Amino acid sequence: MKLKVLGCYGGNIPGHGMTSFLVNDALALDAGWVSNALTLKEQEKVKDILISHSHLDHTCTLPFLIDNNFTAPGFALRIYAIPEVISSMRNHLFNNHTWPDFTCLPNDMTPVLKLVEVEPEEPFVINGFTIRAVEVSHSVPTAGYILEDKKGAIAFSSDTGPTRRFWEVANAVKNLKAIITECSFPNAFQELATISGHLTPNTLSREIEKIRPDVPIYLYGGKPKHLKAIRRELAALKQKRLRMMVQGRTYKF
Ligand SMILES: [Zn+2]
C-alpha cells in the first residue's frame, strides 16, 4: 500500500501540518491536514476517512474538506470512528453551530456526509482493506487502526500514552510492515505528556519493548516547539527501527 504523509506534527506552524495520512489516494487516516495538503482534484478522490479521536489536530480539516467539495458532482464522504468519537463529532463539530450538520445536507436522502460507527476490534472493509479499530490510552476516547490487505498490514496507534491492547492486537497481525505511533513531547515534559496521554522518548522506549522486534516504527506527533529535543532524545535510544515521519513523503508498505 501507498501511504502519503499529509501532516505529522502535534501542532501547526508553516511547513508543519497536523496528523493525517492518505492511503492509496482515497482513504485518509485522521484529518488534521487533508484540505491543506491536497488540491481540489485530489480532495474529491478522498471518499473514506478513519478518525481516531475528536481532538482538533486530528479533525480540523473535515469541515473544509466537505465545504470545498460540497458542489462537486457525486461528492460524498464517509467518516468512520468508534461510537464515542462519532457522538462527539455530532455534538461539537457538525452541530449547526460550529459548522453545518452535513449529514442532512443537501437533503436527508442523499447527504454529502455519513458518520459511520465502528465497534472496537470488529473488522470492516474499505477499498479491499480489512480494518480494525483498537482502543488506546489517550485523554479522550481514542482508537488506533490496523489496516490489512493481501500484501501487508500497517498499525496506526494514533495519540496514546503507555498502552497494552493495541500492541497485543498489532503483534498478532500477519505480514505487519509498519507501526505508526507518536512521540509528542521531550522527556523534560514528562508530566505534561502523562496528564495529556502522550509519549516521550522515555515512555516510548518502554512501549517498544511491548512491540514485536521485526517491524519498523514510524513516529509522528512531535510538538513543533520541541522537535530538536525530541530528535536528540530519540537518537540517544539507539533504536535502529525508529524513524521520524517526513511530511510530504510517500511510503510504500
Ligand atoms: Zn489527541
Residues whose N, C-alpha, C, O or C-beta is under 5 A from the ligand:
A	BS01	ZN	H55 D159
